[in-house]
Every structure is written in C-alpha cells, then in structure tokens.
Amino acid sequence: MYPADRVPVTLVVDERLRTTSICLGVAYGSRHDSVHQGGLAHVLEHLLMSAPVADGEPLVQYIERLGGSANAETGLEHMVFYAQVDAQDADAVVESMLSGILAPELDAVVLESERAAVLQELAAAAADPADVVQDAFLAALFPGHPLGRPVGGSVEEVRALGLEAVGEGHRSAFSASPMALAVVGPSIPRGLSGREAAPSGPARVRESVPLRPVHAAAPAWPDEFGWVAVGGRSTSLADPGRHRFTVLANLFGGHASSLLYRKLRVEAGIAYSFESWDRGYTEAGAWRVLIGVDSGNGGKAVDIVIRELEGLAAAGPSDADLDAARRQARMRLILGTETPLEHARSLALHAVSRPEPWNLQSELDRIAAVGAQDIQQAAAEVLSDLITVVRPERP
C-alpha cells in the first residue's frame, strides 16, 4: 500500500478563495492494463470513487453531500481524482480522499453497480462518431502498442473483470505508481502543513515499448455527416522542445484567429466545428485536427489541412499567425492557473510525469521561444507519419 504520508504535496495558498480544490494524480492509466484486461484501470477508477468513507458513504456522495463536486478520469498514462469543496470542509475531504483511494474497501456489489455504469459509458461512446474516431485514430497512430488501445477496454473485457483482478490491479500496479497531491485554496488543510517537501512514493520504472510504423489507410468516406481526424506523431513528453507542437495546434485550432479557421471555414466554408490539439506520452505524442464534415466535404477538408501543413513545413508561418498562435497557447496556460481546480490538476499531473516542478512562467517562456523554424520542424514531423481516419465509415 502507498502510505498517504509519502504522497508528495504541492500547496498553493490564495486567501481570496472561498473554495479548496484538491487533485490526486497517479501515473497509472489504461496503457498499464495487461493485454487481456483492458478497461481495468477505468473500472478501478469507478470503484475508488465509490469506496466507502465517512459512515460507510461512497466517496463521491460524501463530497457532494457537503455541497462540493467530485470526479475522476482515466487516461492512457494517468488517473486523476479531484474535488472542489467549501474551504471549511477541506480538512475532512482531503483525509477521506486519501484513505478512500489509497486504502479502499473494494466490494463485489459495488463492482457490479460500477461495471454497469462503465458499460453504459462504453455504449454511449460507441454511439458517438466523434468519440469512436478518437480511438480509431490512436489505434492507427500506435498500431499494436499500448497507446493504441482504447482507454475503456472492450465490453467483453469489462464484463470479464472480477473483484480479485481489480483488487490486484490496485495493489500491484496502482499503488506502485508515482502519485502527487495538489491543493489550491485559502489555507493549508489540516494534516498537510509541512508536507510540501514530502518524499516521493515508490516510483515504478516505466519501460518504453517499441513503436511500429503508423497504419495509414485511405478513408472510406460516409454518405452522411461524420468526424475526421487527421494528424501524426509528435515527440514524447520528455522532449523539452515539444511546445512547438502546442503552438502548431493553435495555428490549426477552432478559434477565429487561427490559420485553419480562415482556410477551412471562412474561405472554403466546408466545416463549422473543428479543433486541434497535441498530447505527449512516454514514447511519442499524438497531434491531430478533428473536423466535423458533411458528406462530400471530408476529402476537401483533409486536403486543406495537408496543404497548410506542407506550406508551414516549407516556409513557416507568417509573423502575425505565429504571434496569434503563441498568444492563444499563452492564454490557455494563464486561464488554467486562474481556475483553481484546473490549476490543481495541472500541478498534480505535471508532478507525476515530469522531473521538475511545474512553473507557469517557465511554461510561458517555452511558448514564447517557439519560432518559425520550430513550426517548420513540427509540421514536417507530423507530415512524415500522417494518417486520416473517419467515423462513421462507408459500409
């Protein structure tokens, strides 16, 4: 078991606040599930949020009965558990979260209830092409690799999970993973004072898994509205220069100042809803543009994306476009720190994935340092492994 007093803590005190935001980040995600136990991390997340705490009440119900909000997420490489509560309840909530998540009482009845909820999540995602295309894109970008497996696993895998398997996952994988707690509020919760320098937990060495070539295939365009994801691999989370992909994503974002907004929406008029983003992982990253397209416009939209990437790879962006993209990336970082819960999330996730502490000014400096040549390099890297995936597909 991972003792609560060995979880590193980052505290941000802002006396203007009346709420306390709490986030526990864990460097354990769906990629760490065994090959035949897909979805285990996601099911475990559900169970931990339903673990009995005060008076046997489930953790999430306990927090929300106090008027707060609580939730959790499972990603490819991380899990996060977070809550935002009245500051006067922070002492009790921090204690309950740590005890419920780190030393849970797992129950077969609760497992069946949460399994049903997970299966409903999977059914809802399967019915939404905007969700389905994300899994298909990652599967094509990282074929045969843990990063290419769906976070939620398959229906068959989830149904096959027993309490013993989930409990073993908590003991041997979850509890052996690096963790970090971040708290943003008007005061330091009782029990966390002096914990800022707490030693790190028993970090498990994560070995890289070799990457195979991307699986690029011609899309089968549907005769209806669909979602297309086009993009390629970026660099790993450890690359100090990966902010070039963040700025490149803002050049292709859905905001009105982006290069792609002008080309795709204003000039061509073939897409209303689209966005672009980048995520970094252990071995590589995933950069993509997601576009909602009517029948007959999918190929045209992808051609525009490719043409703009090729133009950037050849000549880089204009000074005005680069400045706007950097400003967008900068503002997102600043807004995150001015939203207490998002600030706590950023601090916790950075603490379990990077060797150095998260610092807003350092991040802003890295964004500001991205130049035209960096964008040329990033665009060329994306083009070198470019894939296009559409959902639904034509039968």
NORFENVEN-V808014 format. One record per backbone hydrogen bond with DSSP energy under -1.0 kcal/mol. CO is the residue of the C=O (numbers start at 1). NH is the residue of the N-H. Records with the same first field share a line. If there is no record, write none. Layout:
# NORFENVEN-V808014
CO=NH, NH
This chain:
# NORFENVEN-V808014
3=6
4=7
8=181
10=183
12=185
14=17
18=87
20=85
21=184
22=83
23=182
24=81
25=180
26=28, 79
29=32
30=33
34=37
37=40
39=43
40=44
41=45
42=46
43=47
44=48
45=49
49=60
51=59
53=56
54=57
57=53
58=62
59=63
60=64
61=65
63=68
64=67
69=84
71=82
73=80
75=30
76=31
78=75
79=26
80=73
81=24
82=71
83=22
84=69
85=20
86=89
87=90
89=93
90=94
91=95
92=96
93=97
94=98
95=99
96=100
97=101
98=102
99=103
107=111
108=112
109=113
110=114
111=115
112=116
113=117
114=118
115=119
116=120
117=121
118=122
119=123
120=124
121=125
122=126
123=127
125=128
128=131, 132
129=133
131=135
132=136
133=137
134=138
135=139
136=140
137=141
138=142
140=215
142=145
145=148
146=149
150=153
154=158
155=159
156=160
162=166
163=167
164=168
165=169
166=170
167=171
168=172
169=173, 174
170=175
174=177
178=27
180=25
181=10
182=23
183=12
184=21
185=14
189=192
192=195
195=198
201=203
219=221
220=394
226=293
227=391
228=291
229=389
230=289
231=387
232=287
234=285
236=239
239=242
241=244
242=245
243=247
244=248
245=249
246=250
247=251
251=259, 260
255=258
258=262
259=263
260=264
261=265, 266
262=267
263=268
264=270
273=292
275=290
277=288
279=286
281=237
284=281
285=234
286=279
287=232
288=277
289=230
290=275
291=228
293=226
294=297
297=301
298=302
299=303
300=304
301=305
302=306
303=307
304=308
305=309
306=310
307=311
308=312
309=313
310=314
311=315
312=316
318=322
319=323
320=324
321=325
322=326
323=327
324=328
325=329
326=330
327=331
328=332
329=333
330=334
331=335
332=336
333=337
334=338
339=343
340=344
341=345
342=346
343=347
344=348
345=349
346=350
347=351
348=352
350=353, 354
359=363
360=364
361=365
362=366
363=367
364=368
365=369
367=370
371=375
372=376
373=377
374=378
375=379
376=380
377=381
378=382
379=383
380=384
382=385
383=386
387=231
389=229
391=227
